[in-house]
Amino acid sequence: MSELHSTPDCIGLVLAAGYGQRFGSDKRLAKLADGNSLLATILLRAQEAFSDVRVVLKAEDDAQALAIPPGVQLVRAAHAKQGMGSSLAAGIQSLAHSQATAVAVLLGDMPWISVATLRQLRAQAHAEHIVVAYCEGQRGHPVLFGRRFWPELMQLQGDNGAKGLIATHAQQVIEVTLADSGILQDVDKPADLSPRASS
């Protein structure tokens, strides 16, 4: 933890307010091979890379039942049912008083992103840029948004995520190519709980 700044340059924001109907139960509680839950795993990894980690939950979620690790700040998305855009907007709104220059937006169902990858991306964070991760030619997560773009992110609604914003500001995008296939692997159904080998 010594390399993390006392004033965070980049905040880790984990989106975990979705409903994940395809999984059949609350996938955030699904256990991985090491015994940790899906959501706890990504939060613990985020804490190794970012000194300020926040998780966006539904208004009715029980943080204790979700085993949110100590030190993770809770953000409640009042309009989570409307979709990911609304959850992301709520998360960005929680950063209003932060001094950070950027935010890394992670998804709560992507537990195989390595800590090294998160640190590598964090090193590229900049207030005026959007950092996009690629592996095998595919765009993955997290995406890092400089502070310049936060006001636009706060306006997102419904299920419209940030793809349009990224396209609009293509000149400010920094592409980082990684060998970590974990940036592409999410969990939609129980069969996805084992990481897939890189092709």
C-alpha positions in Angstrom: 0.0 0.0 0.0 3.0 2.3 0.4 3.0 3.3 -3.3 -0.6 4.6 -3.1 -0.9 8.3 -2.8 -2.5 9.8 0.3 -4.5 12.0 -2.1 -5.7 9.5 -4.7 -4.8 10.4 -8.3 -7.3 7.9 -9.5 -10.3 6.5 -7.7 -11.5 2.9 -8.3 -15.3 2.8 -8.9 -16.9 -0.6 -9.0 -20.4 -0.8 -10.6 -22.4 -3.5 -8.8 -26.0 -2.3 -8.8 -27.2 -4.5 -11.7 -29.8 -7.2 -11.5 -28.0 -10.0 -13.4 -31.2 -11.9 -14.3 -29.3 -14.3 -16.6 -27.3 -15.8 -13.6 -30.4 -17.1 -11.8 -29.5 -15.7 -8.4 -27.4 -12.8 -7.0 -24.2 -13.4 -8.8 -22.4 -10.9 -6.6 -22.5 -13.6 -3.9 -21.3 -16.5 -6.1 -18.2 -18.1 -4.8 -15.0 -18.4 -6.8 -12.4 -21.1 -6.4 -10.6 -19.3 -3.6 -13.8 -19.1 -1.5 -14.3 -15.3 -1.9 -17.4 -14.0 -3.5 -17.4 -12.5 -7.0 -17.9 -9.0 -5.8 -15.5 -9.2 -2.8 -12.8 -10.5 -5.2 -12.9 -7.5 -7.5 -13.2 -5.0 -4.6 -10.1 -6.5 -2.9 -8.1 -6.4 -6.1 -9.2 -2.8 -6.6 -8.0 -1.9 -3.1 -4.5 -3.2 -4.0 -4.3 -0.7 -6.9 -6.4 2.3 -5.7 -6.3 4.1 -2.3 -9.9 5.2 -2.7 -12.3 2.4 -3.8 -16.1 2.9 -4.0 -18.8 0.4 -4.9 -22.2 1.4 -6.5 -25.0 -0.7 -5.0 -28.8 -0.7 -5.3 -30.6 1.4 -2.7 -32.0 -1.7 -1.0 -28.8 -3.8 -0.9 -27.4 -5.1 2.4 -23.7 -4.3 2.3 -23.0 -6.7 5.2 -24.6 -9.6 3.4 -22.6 -8.7 0.3 -19.4 -9.0 2.4 -18.1 -5.6 1.2 -14.5 -5.3 2.4 -13.6 -2.7 5.1 -12.6 0.6 3.7 -14.7 0.5 0.6 -17.1 3.4 0.4 -20.7 2.7 -0.5 -22.6 4.6 -3.1 -26.4 4.0 -3.5 -27.9 4.3 -6.9 -31.5 5.4 -6.4 -32.3 4.6 -10.1 -30.3 1.4 -10.5 -33.4 -0.3 -12.1 -33.0 2.1 -15.1 -29.7 0.6 -16.1 -25.9 0.9 -16.0 -25.9 4.5 -17.2 -27.9 5.6 -14.1 -25.6 3.6 -11.8 -22.5 5.1 -13.4 -23.9 8.6 -13.1 -24.6 8.0 -9.3 -21.1 6.8 -8.8 -19.5 9.8 -10.5 -21.8 12.2 -8.6 -20.3 10.7 -5.4 -16.9 12.0 -6.5 -17.9 15.7 -6.5 -15.8 16.6 -3.5 -12.8 14.4 -4.4 -9.5 15.9 -5.5 -8.7 13.0 -7.8 -7.8 13.6 -11.4 -9.4 10.4 -12.8 -11.7 7.5 -12.0 -11.3 3.9 -13.1 -14.7 2.4 -13.8 -14.7 -1.4 -13.1 -17.6 -3.9 -13.4 -18.5 -6.0 -10.3 -18.7 -9.2 -12.4 -15.1 -9.1 -13.8 -13.0 -10.8 -11.1 -10.0 -11.9 -13.1 -8.4 -8.6 -13.9 -5.0 -8.7 -12.4 -3.7 -6.1 -9.8 -0.7 -5.5 -12.1 -3.1 -4.5 -14.9 -5.0 -2.1 -12.7 -1.8 -0.5 -11.6 -0.6 -0.2 -15.2 -3.8 1.5 -16.2 -3.8 3.8 -13.2 -0.3 5.0 -14.2 -1.9 6.3 -17.4 -4.6 8.2 -15.7 -4.9 11.9 -16.6 -7.5 14.6 -16.0 -7.8 15.3 -19.8 -7.8 11.8 -21.1 -9.9 8.6 -21.3 -7.8 5.4 -20.9 -9.2 2.4 -22.7 -7.9 -1.1 -22.2 -7.5 -3.6 -25.1 -6.7 -7.3 -25.2 -6.5 -9.4 -28.4 -8.0 -6.5 -30.3 -11.1 -6.2 -28.1 -11.9 -3.4 -25.8 -12.3 -4.3 -22.2 -12.7 -2.9 -18.6 -11.9 -0.9 -16.7 -12.1 2.4 -18.5 -10.4 5.4 -16.9 -12.1 8.8 -17.2 -10.2 12.0 -16.5 -12.0 14.6 -14.4 -12.7 16.7 -17.5 -15.4 14.1 -18.5 -17.1 13.7 -15.1 -19.8 16.3 -15.8 -20.9 14.4 -18.9 -20.8 11.0 -17.0 -23.1 12.5 -14.4 -25.7 13.1 -17.1 -26.0 9.5 -18.2 -29.4 7.9 -17.8 -31.0 4.5 -18.3 -29.0 1.7 -19.8 -26.8 4.0 -21.9 -23.3 3.6 -20.7 -20.3 5.6 -21.6 -19.6 4.2 -25.2 -21.1 7.3 -26.8 -19.0 9.6 -24.7 -15.9 7.7 -25.6 -16.7 7.9 -29.3 -17.4 11.6 -29.0 -14.0 12.3 -27.4 -12.0 9.9 -29.6 -9.2 12.5 -29.8 -8.7 12.3 -26.0 -8.6 8.4 -25.8 -5.4 6.6 -24.9 -5.5 3.0 -25.9 -3.5 0.5 -23.7 -2.9 -3.0 -25.1 -2.6 -5.6 -22.4 -1.9 -9.4 -22.3 -4.5 -9.8 -19.5 -7.6 -11.6 -20.9 -9.3 -10.9 -17.5 -10.2 -7.4 -18.9 -12.6 -9.2 -21.3 -14.1 -11.9 -19.0 -17.3 -11.3 -17.1 -19.8 -13.5 -15.4 -23.2 -13.8 -16.9 -24.1 -17.4 -15.9 -22.8 -20.0 -13.4 -20.7 -21.7 -16.1 -18.7 -18.4 -16.3 -17.3 -18.8 -12.8 -14.2 -20.5 -14.1 -11.8 -18.2 -15.9 -11.5 -19.0 -19.6 -8.1 -19.6 -21.1 -6.8 -17.0 -23.5 -7.2 -18.1 -27.1 
